[in-house]
Amino acid sequence: MEAQSQRVVCLATATPGISELIADEVSGVLVPPDAPKALASALARLIREPDRRAALASAGERRVRRDFAMAPGIARLAALFGAN
């Protein structure tokens, strides 16, 4: 989340929690766990394709700022706990 908030493309394994944050080929790149060849291939592709890397990074930043910003989170908690 921190990397995405700084417009850094994320490459990670598709594991619970991570796959909820990163949408594969939309806001980052996910590879199967325990698949070093897939990881290396995905990294090489990101290195070779700077426009794709930038697009994924921008999409990740937009999603994090939209879905995980502090103000909406506080508003949701206030509504949950009945604060005005």
Buried (B, 14 or more C-beta within 10 A) or exposed (E): EEBBBEBBBBBBBBEEEBBEBBBBEEBBBBBEEEEEEBBEEBEEEBEEEEEBBEBBBBBBBEBBEEEEEEEEEEEEEEEEEEEE
